[in-house]
Amino acid sequence: MNLNENFNILLTPKKIKKKLDEYIIGQEKAKKILSVSVYNHYKRIIYLNNNQDNNIEIKKSNILLIGPTGCGKTLLAETMAKILQIPFVIADATSLTEAGYVGDDVESILQKLLQNCQYNISKAEKGIIYIDEIDKICKKSENVSITRDVSGEGVQQALLKIMEGTIASVPPQGGRKHPNQPCLQLNTSNILFICGGTFDGLKKNINKHYKKNIKIGFNNFINNNINKKKNTNLNDITSKDLIRFGLIPEFIGRLPIIVTLNHMNQNMLCQILCKPKNSIIKQYKKLFLMDNTILEFEENAIIEIAKQTLKNKIGARGLRSIIEDLLLDTMYNLPSMNNVKKILINKFVVQKKINPIIIFHQK
């Protein structure tokens, strides 16, 4: 998609979601919200480019993704950028510090974005920046301290301007800015920021807050039921909940779209293994075909891999580790073997962590 061309080339929300469905299993609501949000974001850019004398300012809407480890937050943002063919960069919030302190300052994110599009400023200014582990830069405490919170509230303050839109000075070769150094000028007004985090403990904080407000008596029966609903999920999370968790109000104001993602269940993990265009099993099958060998997973093996992944509590990202461990010895030995027709993995191979079954060509 070339945003400098006619508006008609921009994919509709339905088409964006359909493409997301090819790579991402589940998370239907999140995919729908993201599809609409990203469509509106780039529709806004095209409108601004074609209507210089407009009298209605359409504000940018950055996005906050909240969900457990391995639920697909990063994959959603990354896949969206691939679908739209726009520059994309992932930054880790835990590596960022306030300007002037040891660590990466926020301009380093913009520098990486420029690197990813060969320093094409026009392309970078329409890119997507995904900031992971954003919950790790929450304020350490509501109490004022003489010690600056350079990796918490300080980073939130530093991110405010570039997330809202500013002309940032970025060193062309990376590193920190210094006096008299020539810098590239990058307008961040049209860069879409997507922030993601697990927000461990958020549900507990919400429950604690609402329990304080539960009153005794029949007249409060309805209110108490509402509180119970709040206790069961994060779908109704509010800005106030996030502020109590440690994000400052100004920072939350730059993230008006809040999307919650669900835990992966066994069925979703089984589908992730097999169904997407670039599913993990399809990737390994392709690798084995390069050695003229068929790789086959029985259905009971796929179910067992999903069960083990759930047990490990690391979400979909744990699937590859399990398969890699299962196939390591086979991948080591196979290139030196002759006459191998098929490698078969059943549930006993997964359960007992034994070598896969090797089937040879008949002579």
C-alpha positions in Angstrom: 0.0 0.0 0.0 1.5 3.4 -1.1 0.0 6.1 1.0 1.1 8.8 -1.4 -1.2 7.3 -4.1 -5.0 7.5 -4.4 -7.1 6.8 -1.3 -8.8 3.9 -3.1 -5.7 1.8 -2.6 -6.2 1.8 1.2 -7.6 -1.5 2.4 -10.9 -1.5 4.1 -11.2 -2.7 7.8 -12.8 -5.9 6.6 -10.0 -6.6 4.2 -7.4 -5.8 6.8 -9.0 -8.2 9.3 -9.3 -10.9 6.6 -5.5 -10.7 6.0 -4.8 -10.7 9.8 -6.9 -13.9 10.0 -4.5 -15.6 7.6 -1.7 -15.2 10.2 -3.3 -14.8 13.6 -5.6 -17.3 15.3 -8.3 -16.0 17.7 -8.4 -12.5 19.3 -11.3 -11.6 17.0 -12.3 -8.5 18.9 -8.7 -7.2 19.0 -8.3 -7.8 15.3 -11.5 -5.9 14.6 -10.6 -3.0 16.7 -7.1 -2.8 15.3 -8.4 -3.0 11.7 -10.8 -0.1 12.2 -8.2 2.0 14.1 -5.4 1.5 11.6 -7.8 2.2 8.7 -8.9 5.4 10.3 -5.3 6.4 11.1 -4.1 6.1 7.5 -7.4 7.5 6.1 -6.6 10.6 8.3 -3.1 10.9 6.8 -4.4 10.7 3.2 -7.1 13.3 4.0 -4.6 15.7 5.5 -2.3 15.3 2.5 -5.2 16.1 0.1 -6.9 18.8 2.1 -4.4 21.4 3.2 -7.1 24.0 4.0 -9.3 21.9 6.1 -10.9 23.4 9.2 -11.5 20.2 11.2 -8.4 18.7 12.9 -8.6 14.9 13.2 -6.5 13.8 16.1 -4.2 10.8 16.0 -5.4 7.7 18.0 -2.5 5.6 19.3 -3.3 2.1 20.6 -2.6 0.2 23.9 -2.7 -3.6 23.8 -3.1 -5.4 27.1 -2.8 -9.2 27.4 -0.8 -12.1 28.9 2.6 -13.3 27.6 2.4 -15.1 24.3 -1.1 -13.9 23.4 -0.1 -12.2 20.1 0.4 -8.5 21.0 3.7 -8.1 19.1 2.5 -10.4 16.3 -0.6 -8.3 15.7 1.4 -5.1 15.3 4.1 -6.7 13.2 1.6 -8.4 10.9 -0.4 -5.2 10.5 2.7 -3.4 9.3 3.5 -6.2 6.8 0.0 -6.1 5.4 0.1 -2.3 4.8 3.8 -2.5 3.7 4.9 0.3 5.9 8.1 0.7 8.1 7.9 -1.0 11.5 10.1 -1.1 14.5 9.8 -2.9 17.9 11.2 -1.1 21.0 11.5 -2.4 24.5 10.3 0.1 27.1 12.6 -1.4 29.8 15.7 -0.3 27.9 14.5 3.4 27.7 15.6 6.1 30.2 15.1 9.8 30.4 17.4 11.9 28.3 20.8 12.4 30.0 20.8 9.1 31.9 22.5 5.7 31.1 20.3 3.8 28.6 18.5 4.5 25.4 16.6 7.8 25.1 13.3 7.9 23.2 14.9 9.3 20.1 16.7 6.0 19.6 13.3 4.4 18.7 13.0 7.0 15.8 16.5 6.3 14.7 15.7 2.5 14.4 12.6 3.4 12.4 14.7 5.4 10.0 17.2 2.6 9.7 14.4 0.2 8.8 13.4 2.3 5.8 16.9 3.2 4.6 16.6 6.7 6.1 13.6 7.6 3.9 12.1 10.3 6.1 8.8 10.4 4.2 8.3 6.7 4.7 9.4 6.8 8.3 6.9 9.5 9.1 4.1 7.1 8.2 5.5 4.1 10.0 4.4 2.1 13.0 6.3 1.9 16.3 5.5 -0.9 18.7 6.7 -0.3 22.3 6.7 -3.6 24.2 6.5 -4.0 28.0 5.0 -0.5 28.4 3.7 -1.6 31.8 7.3 -1.8 33.1 7.6 2.0 33.0 4.7 2.6 35.3 5.4 4.9 38.2 7.0 3.1 41.1 4.8 4.8 43.6 2.4 7.7 44.0 4.6 9.2 46.7 6.9 12.0 45.7 10.6 11.0 46.0 13.8 13.0 45.8 15.2 10.3 43.6 14.1 10.7 39.9 12.2 7.8 38.4 14.3 7.9 35.2 13.1 4.5 33.8 9.4 5.0 34.9 7.5 8.2 35.0 10.6 10.0 33.4 10.3 7.8 30.3 6.5 8.3 30.1 7.1 12.1 30.1 9.8 11.7 27.4 7.5 9.7 25.2 4.6 12.2 25.4 5.8 14.6 22.7 6.8 12.1 20.1 3.6 10.1 20.6 1.4 13.2 20.2 3.4 14.7 17.4 6.6 16.8 17.2 9.5 17.6 15.1 12.2 15.3 16.5 16.0 15.7 15.9 17.5 12.3 15.3 21.2 11.6 15.0 21.8 10.0 11.6 24.3 7.4 12.9 22.6 6.5 16.1 23.8 7.2 19.6 23.0 10.1 21.7 22.7 13.7 20.5 25.5 16.1 21.2 26.1 19.8 20.5 26.9 20.8 16.9 26.0 17.4 15.6 23.9 17.5 12.4 20.5 15.8 12.9 17.7 14.6 10.8 14.3 16.3 11.4 11.5 13.7 11.7 7.8 14.7 12.1 6.1 12.2 14.4 2.6 13.5 13.9 1.6 10.7 11.6 3.6 7.8 13.1 1.2 5.3 14.7 2.3 4.2 18.2 1.1 0.9 19.5 2.1 0.1 23.1 1.8 -3.4 24.6 2.1 -4.9 28.0 1.0 -7.8 30.3 0.1 -5.5 33.2 0.6 -8.2 35.7 -1.3 -7.3 38.9 -3.7 -5.0 37.1 -6.7 -7.3 37.7 -5.8 -7.6 41.4 -5.5 -3.8 41.7 -9.0 -3.4 40.0 -10.5 -6.0 42.3 -9.0 -4.3 45.4 -10.3 -0.9 44.3 -13.8 -2.1 43.6 -14.0 -4.1 46.8 -13.5 -0.9 48.7 -16.5 0.5 47.1 -18.8 -2.5 47.7 -21.6 -1.5 50.1 -23.7 -3.8 52.2 -27.5 -3.9 51.7 -30.2 -4.9 49.3 -30.2 -1.5 47.5 -26.6 -2.1 46.4 -27.3 -5.6 44.9 -27.0 -4.3 41.3 -23.8 -2.4 42.0 -22.2 -5.3 43.7 -23.1 -7.5 40.6 -21.4 -5.0 38.4 -18.3 -5.2 40.7 -18.3 -9.0 40.3 -18.3 -8.6 36.6 -15.3 -6.3 36.9 -13.6 -9.0 38.9 -13.9 -11.6 36.1 -12.1 -9.9 33.2 -10.3 -6.9 31.9 -12.5 -6.2 29.0 -14.1 -3.2 30.8 -10.8 -1.6 31.8 -10.8 2.1 32.1 -8.2 4.9 32.0 -8.6 5.4 35.7 -7.6 1.7 36.3 -4.4 2.3 34.3 -3.6 5.5 36.2 -4.0 3.7 39.5 -1.6 1.1 38.1 1.1 3.7 37.5 0.6 5.3 34.0 0.4 9.0 34.2 -2.8 10.7 33.0 -1.1 12.6 30.2 0.4 9.3 28.8 -3.0 7.5 28.9 -4.4 10.5 27.0 -2.0 9.7 24.1 -3.4 6.1 24.0 -7.2 6.5 23.5 -7.7 3.1 22.1 -7.4 0.3 24.6 -7.5 -3.3 23.4 -7.5 -6.4 25.7 -6.4 -9.8 24.4 -7.4 -13.1 25.7 -5.4 -16.0 27.2 -4.6 -18.8 24.7 -6.6 -22.0 25.2 -5.6 -25.5 23.9 -7.7 -25.3 20.8 -6.2 -21.9 19.8 -2.7 -23.3 20.3 -3.4 -26.3 18.1 -4.7 -24.0 15.4 -1.7 -21.8 15.7 0.6 -24.8 15.1 -1.1 -25.7 11.8 -3.5 -23.2 10.4 -1.8 -19.8 9.7 0.0 -19.2 6.4 3.3 -19.3 8.1 2.4 -21.7 10.9 5.3 -23.2 12.9 4.6 -26.7 11.6 4.5 -25.5 8.0 7.9 -23.9 8.5 9.5 -27.0 9.9 7.9 -29.2 7.2 9.5 -26.9 4.6 12.9 -27.2 6.3 12.7 -31.0 6.2 11.6 -31.0 2.5 14.8 -29.2 1.8 16.4 -32.4 2.9 14.0 -34.5 0.8 12.2 -35.7 3.8 8.5 -35.6 4.8 7.8 -34.3 8.4 4.5 -35.5 9.8 2.8 -34.6 13.1 0.0 -36.8 14.2 -3.0 -35.0 15.6 -2.5 -36.4 19.1 1.1 -35.0 19.0 -0.2 -31.5 18.2 -2.7 -31.7 21.1 0.1 -32.9 23.4 2.4 -30.0 22.4 -0.5 -27.5 23.1 -1.0 -29.1 26.5 2.6 -28.7 27.4 2.7 -25.1 26.2 -0.3 -24.3 28.4 1.4 -26.0 31.4 4.5 -23.8 30.8 2.4 -20.7 30.9 4.3 -18.8 28.2 1.6 -18.7 25.6 2.1 -19.3 21.9 5.7 -18.3 21.9 6.5 -21.5 23.8 5.3 -23.7 20.9 8.5 -23.3 18.8 10.7 -24.1 21.8 9.0 -27.4 22.3 9.2 -28.4 18.6 12.8 -27.3 18.4 13.7 -29.5 21.3 11.8 -32.5 19.8 13.5 -32.2 16.4 17.1 -31.1 17.5 18.8 -34.5 17.2 16.9 -35.4 14.1 17.8 -32.1 12.4 21.5 -32.7 13.4 21.6 -36.3 12.0 19.3 -36.1 9.0 21.6 -34.4 6.6 24.2 -37.2 7.1 21.6 -40.0 6.6 20.5 -41.7 3.4 17.2 -43.2 2.2 15.0 -41.4 4.8 11.5 -41.0 3.6 9.6 -39.6 6.6 10.0 -38.3 10.2 6.9 -39.1 12.3 6.0 -37.4 15.6 3.2 -38.9 17.7 2.1 -38.1 21.2 4.5 -40.6 22.8 7.4 -38.8 21.2 6.2 -35.6 22.8 5.2 -37.0 26.2 8.4 -39.1 26.7 10.7 -36.7 24.9 12.2 -39.5 22.8 13.5 -39.3 19.2 10.9 -39.1 16.4 10.1 -42.2 14.4 12.2 -42.6 11.2 10.7 -44.3 8.2 13.0 -45.3 5.4 12.3 -45.7 1.7 11.8 -49.4 0.7 14.7 -50.8 -1.3 
